[in-house]
Amino acid sequence: REEVRVRDVEAIDVHTHLLPPTHGNLLLWGIDELLTYHYLVAEMFMVMPCVSEEDSVSVGDAAPSPDDFYGWPKPRQAELVFEELFVKRTPLSEACRGVVTTLSRLGRGEQLRAAVRLPSRPRLTALRDWFAAQDASDHLERVFRLSKLKYAVMTNIPFAPEEAEHWTASPQPPLTPRLKTALRVDPMLVGDWRGICSVLRRASPPHPLSMEGCVAYLKEWVRRIRPIYLMASTPAGFTYTPTAAGPAAVRKQPPAGGGSAAEEGRGGQEGSGG
């Protein structure tokens, strides 16, 4: 009885990289995206034999280099991951079992088994066709319902132009209650002043190329997307030392990366602080 109650409780996922269906290709879903999740790609490289350029003997099943692999189209990447982790080996890892569980809950268990039995690539055509026939909004709702997920918090980056353009569209389509916003400000902490200036210039209206301009831009985004929290992944070795003089003194300091805001904002910039 208690087990039934726990199973019926809705969960909340406080950190995801999901985006709304209205964001087009930025919403990653489908069999190819499932199989190229970075845990699965890392596992594939762990189990495949590696051959260095110095080896004198060729190994037919050697892994491609990471650069070669990520240069492939996503369906080709997915086919290799599937072959190595689901066909040649039993999918026992947590990441592999997640794919099996997902497809089973979506009613695609028999298609998965049929794909494993195919003698050669491509094996994922039928699963691709099924996902392609689904409406993205309906599929998102189905996944949340099946997984007993009340809502998930997105990772929204106002300094990413490919995402920002969707939030500035007018009229703004309604956001599904299944997704909540959160503001990510990594570029400000890693010292990517060149990238920040590029975004401030493209804003409508443009913002001053200064720390004050950054603050105004972020406030504008807070009003626009109403995030439930702010987040940042800090670079290695990052430290923060508060000043006794307070915010006024901080505003006078140059942005991360060296040089004053005015100098960095002018043309002919020479790289950004890393």
QUIQUI-V932615 format. One record per backbone hydrogen bond with DSSP energy under -1.0 kcal/mol. NH is the residue of the N-H (numbers start at 1). CO is the residue of the C=O. E is the energy in kcal/mol with one decimal. If there is no record, write none. Layout:
NH&CO&E / NH&CO&E
This chain:
5&1&-1.7 / 6&2&-2.3 / 7&3&-2.2 / 8&4&-1.3 / 9&6&-1.2 / 11&148&-2.9 / 13&151&-1.9 / 16&153&-2.0 / 23&20&-2.1 / 24&21&-1.6 / 26&23&-1.8 / 27&24&-1.8 / 34&30&-2.2 / 35&31&-2.2 / 36&32&-1.1 / 41&37&-2.0 / 42&38&-2.4 / 43&39&-2.1 / 44&40&-2.4 / 45&41&-2.1 / 46&42&-1.5 / 47&43&-1.8 / 48&44&-2.0 / 55&52&-1.4 / 62&59&-1.6 / 63&49&-2.6 / 69&65&-3.0 / 70&66&-2.6 / 72&69&-1.5 / 77&73&-1.9 / 78&74&-2.6 / 79&75&-2.1 / 80&76&-1.7 / 81&77&-2.3 / 82&78&-2.6 / 83&79&-2.3 / 84&80&-2.5 / 85&81&-2.6 / 86&82&-2.3 / 87&82&-1.3 / 88&83&-2.7 / 92&90&-1.8 / 97&93&-2.9 / 98&94&-1.7 / 99&95&-1.3 / 100&96&-2.1 / 101&97&-2.9 / 102&98&-2.4 / 103&99&-2.5 / 104&100&-2.3 / 105&101&-2.8 / 106&102&-1.5 / 107&104&-1.6 / 108&103&-3.4 / 112&108&-2.1 / 113&109&-2.3 / 114&110&-2.4 / 115&111&-2.0 / 116&112&-1.9 / 117&113&-1.5 / 128&124&-2.6 / 129&125&-2.5 / 130&126&-1.9 / 131&127&-2.2 / 132&128&-2.6 / 133&129&-1.2 / 134&131&-1.6 / 139&135&-2.8 / 140&136&-2.4 / 141&137&-2.0 / 142&138&-2.3 / 143&139&-2.6 / 144&140&-2.3 / 145&141&-2.2 / 146&142&-2.7 / 147&143&-2.1 / 148&145&-1.0 / 149&144&-2.6 / 150&11&-3.2 / 152&178&-2.7 / 153&13&-2.7 / 154&180&-3.4 / 156&182&-2.2 / 160&157&-1.9 / 163&160&-1.3 / 164&160&-2.8 / 165&161&-2.0 / 166&163&-1.4 / 167&163&-1.0 / 168&164&-1.4 / 179&176&-1.9 / 180&152&-2.6 / 183&229&-2.3 / 184&156&-2.8 / 185&231&-2.1 / 188&185&-1.4 / 189&186&-1.6 / 190&186&-1.9 / 192&187&-1.9 / 193&191&-2.1 / 196&192&-2.2 / 197&193&-2.8 / 198&194&-2.1 / 199&195&-1.8 / 200&196&-2.7 / 201&197&-2.3 / 202&198&-1.5 / 203&199&-1.1 / 207&200&-2.1 / 210&208&-2.0 / 214&210&-2.0 / 215&211&-2.4 / 216&212&-2.4 / 217&213&-2.4 / 218&214&-2.6 / 219&215&-2.4 / 220&216&-2.1 / 221&217&-1.8 / 222&218&-2.3 / 223&219&-2.1 / 224&220&-1.7 / 225&221&-2.8 / 226&222&-1.8 / 228&181&-2.8 / 231&183&-3.2 / 238&235&-1.8 / 250&246&-1.4 / 251&247&-2.3 / 253&250&-1.2 / 258&255&-1.2 / 264&260&-2.6 / 265&261&-1.8 / 273&191&-1.0
